[in-house]
């Protein structure tokens, strides 16, 4: 995935953008921090799964884009991130949706470092799936939340039931990998989006699409 924070921010209404006016922390920002003045915490700063051992202050908002899925223990990591949100502050998360992004395949064929998948509904195919509503509602002193499934820019069957994509996947992926090599031998580039109608899994985030869940959670102003 790339530049998901920037792509998502262009879709935000004012009431979310206004949250960024405060003092913020961006966990796992890479080269795409959510705002110019935000404090960035990334790999070179330490283990985001134990962030409270490195950062000892509170923030008006804590933002993280596509980082929690890389944590060994995302439940514990999220609890630590939540501790850094001041009373009355916000946590904003962007997480890959397991149907839109992994598309029924585990381990992930698009990012081998993904350790968990995330969903909004009850049904899942993934052996490592986590319910986003359950994760957020179980946080202490959480006052309100908003969950959104975002598939802006996805083409054709993005988000359809994954069962069609799993039909003979090994043969299909082998065939199209050979096709790609043939294109390369001719000095041509194969646009993988052309293969979507054939049921080939394509990382549409690489082509500007979003395949994610957005979470905005607010901590009680009276939180201890």
C-alpha positions as a printed Julia matrix, in Angstrom:
224×3 Matrix{Float64}:
   0.0     0.0     0.0
   1.17    3.51   -0.61
   0.08    7.01    0.33
  -3.13    5.74    1.93
  -3.14    8.59    4.45
  -2.97   11.25    1.73
  -5.58    9.5    -0.42
  -7.94    9.19    2.52
  -7.54   12.75    3.74
  -8.82   14.1     0.42
 -12.15   12.42    1.25
 -12.49   13.75    4.78
 -15.26   16.16    5.74
 -14.38   19.18    7.86
 -15.3    17.59   11.2
 -12.53   15.01   10.75
  -9.97   17.37    9.25
 -10.53   19.73   12.19
  -9.26   17.02   14.55
  -5.81   17.47   13.03
  -5.65   21.05   14.33
  -4.48   19.7    17.69
  -1.28   18.06   18.86
  -0.94   14.77   17.05
   1.03   11.55   16.79
   1.25    9.55   13.55
   2.25    5.92   14.16
   3.88    4.23   11.18
   3.69    7.29    8.94
   6.55    6.35    6.64
   6.87    9.03    3.98
   3.22   10.01    4.2
   2.48   11.8     7.51
  -1.12   12.84    7.95
  -0.25   16.49    8.61
   2.78   18.76    8.43
   3.06   19.36   12.16
   2.34   15.85   13.42
   4.9    13.93   15.47
   5.96   10.82   13.56
   6.77    7.5    15.2
   8.18    4.89   12.84
  10.51    1.89   12.75
  13.61    3.93   13.5
  11.96    5.24   16.67
  11.2     1.86   18.21
   8.56   -0.87   18.39
   5.1     0.59   17.75
   3.63   -2.37   19.59
   5.23   -1.05   22.77
   5.02    2.62   21.95
   4.25    3.76   25.5
   7.76    2.68   26.46
   9.15    5.33   24.1
   6.52    8.08   24.2
   5.42    9.52   27.53
   2.89   12.24   26.71
  -0.72   12.7    25.65
  -2.0    13.86   22.27
  -5.17   15.48   20.98
  -5.22   12.8    18.31
  -3.33    9.62   17.51
  -3.41    8.57   13.86
  -2.18    5.38   12.24
  -2.5     4.23    8.65
  -2.05    0.55    7.85
   0.25   -0.23   10.73
  -1.8    -2.27   13.23
  -1.9    -5.29   10.89
   1.88   -5.57   11.26
   1.75   -5.87   15.06
   2.32   -9.27   16.67
  -0.33   -8.47   19.29
  -2.66   -5.84   17.79
  -5.01   -5.87   20.79
  -2.2    -4.96   23.18
  -0.69   -2.48   20.7
  -4.04   -0.72   20.27
  -4.46   -0.46   24.04
  -1.06    1.21   24.27
  -1.88    3.63   21.44
  -5.15    4.49   23.16
  -3.27    5.41   26.35
  -1.58    8.22   24.44
  -4.91    9.87   23.56
  -5.79   12.65   26.01
  -9.3    12.81   27.53
 -11.58   14.26   24.88
  -9.09   13.34   22.15
  -9.42   11.07   19.13
  -7.93    7.92   17.67
  -8.04    7.61   13.88
  -7.15    4.29   12.26
  -6.94    3.07    8.69
  -6.92   -0.73    8.44
  -6.96   -3.05    5.42
 -10.35   -4.71    5.02
  -9.85   -8.45    4.69
 -12.27   -8.83    1.77
 -11.2    -5.75   -0.17
  -7.48   -6.21    0.36
  -6.62   -9.84    1.09
  -9.53  -10.97   -1.11
  -9.86  -14.39    0.51
  -6.18  -15.33    0.52
  -4.11  -15.99    3.62
  -1.24  -15.46    4.08
  -1.68  -12.17    2.28
  -0.44  -12.31   -1.31
   0.09   -8.54   -1.38
   1.97   -7.99    1.88
   3.78  -10.91    3.5
   4.29   -8.94    6.73
   0.56   -8.76    7.51
  -0.05  -10.72   10.69
  -3.81  -10.2    11.06
  -6.84   -9.29    8.98
  -9.68   -6.94    9.93
 -13.42   -6.93    9.34
 -16.55   -4.95   10.2
 -19.07   -7.8     9.98
 -19.44  -11.1    11.82
 -18.62  -13.45    8.96
 -14.98  -14.17    8.12
 -12.91  -16.63    6.15
  -9.61  -15.59    7.74
  -7.97  -17.65   10.52
  -6.45  -14.47   11.98
  -9.4   -12.11   11.64
 -10.2    -9.4    14.19
 -13.51   -7.56   14.54
 -12.87   -3.83   14.39
 -16.07   -2.89   16.29
 -15.1    -5.28   19.1
 -11.57   -3.87   19.27
 -12.81   -0.29   19.62
 -15.79   -0.87   21.9
 -13.59   -2.72   24.37
 -11.25    0.24   24.82
 -11.6     1.92   28.23
 -13.35    5.3    28.34
 -14.33    5.24   24.68
 -17.25    7.61   24.19
 -18.12    7.46   20.53
 -16.94    5.92   17.31
 -17.51    5.84   13.58
 -16.64    2.94   11.26
 -16.5     3.24    7.48
 -15.72    0.72    4.78
 -13.85    2.61    2.07
 -13.49    1.2    -1.45
 -13.1     4.45   -3.38
 -11.37    3.86   -6.7
 -11.81    0.08   -6.7
 -12.76   -1.33  -10.07
 -15.2    -4.02  -11.14
 -15.54   -6.84   -8.57
 -13.5    -5.23   -5.79
 -15.39   -6.1    -2.63
 -17.5    -8.88   -4.11
 -17.57  -12.25   -2.3
 -14.12  -13.77   -2.45
 -15.3   -17.25   -3.41
 -15.15  -16.49   -7.13
 -11.57  -15.35   -6.77
 -10.49  -18.6    -5.15
 -11.51  -20.83   -8.07
  -8.34  -22.56   -9.26
  -6.16  -19.66   -8.01
  -2.83  -21.42   -8.45
  -3.43  -22.17  -12.14
  -4.84  -18.71  -12.78
  -1.97  -16.89  -11.06
   0.59  -19.07  -12.87
  -0.98  -18.29  -16.24
  -1.02  -14.56  -15.72
   2.49  -14.5   -14.26
   3.63  -16.14  -17.49
   1.67  -13.56  -19.44
   3.4   -10.8   -17.52
   6.81  -12.25  -18.31
   5.88  -12.39  -21.97
   4.94   -8.72  -21.9
   8.25   -7.89  -20.23
  10.2    -9.84  -22.87
   8.58   -7.64  -25.5
   9.43   -4.5   -23.55
   5.8    -3.94  -22.62
   4.21   -3.41  -19.23
   1.13   -5.38  -18.26
  -1.45   -3.28  -16.42
  -2.81   -5.68  -13.79
  -6.09   -3.81  -13.71
  -6.81   -5.37  -17.09
  -6.98   -8.75  -15.34
  -9.62   -7.84  -12.78
 -12.55   -9.04  -14.94
 -10.9   -12.46  -15.09
 -11.04  -12.81  -11.31
  -7.32  -12.33  -10.74
  -6.58  -10.81   -7.32
  -5.11   -7.35   -7.84
  -3.78   -4.97   -5.21
  -5.96   -2.06   -6.23
  -4.33    0.23   -3.67
  -1.33    0.29   -6.02
  -3.6     1.92   -8.61
  -5.09    4.59   -6.4
  -7.97    2.61   -4.92
  -8.79    2.26   -1.24
  -9.45   -1.13    0.32
  -9.78   -0.26    3.96
 -11.73    0.33    7.13
 -11.62    3.79    8.69
 -12.1     4.21   12.43
 -12.6     7.44   14.33
 -12.96    6.95   18.1
 -13.3     9.59   20.81
 -12.16    9.28   24.42
 -14.37   10.57   27.21
 -13.43   14.06   28.38
 -13.79   12.84   31.96
 -11.44    9.86   31.46
  -9.02    9.32   34.3
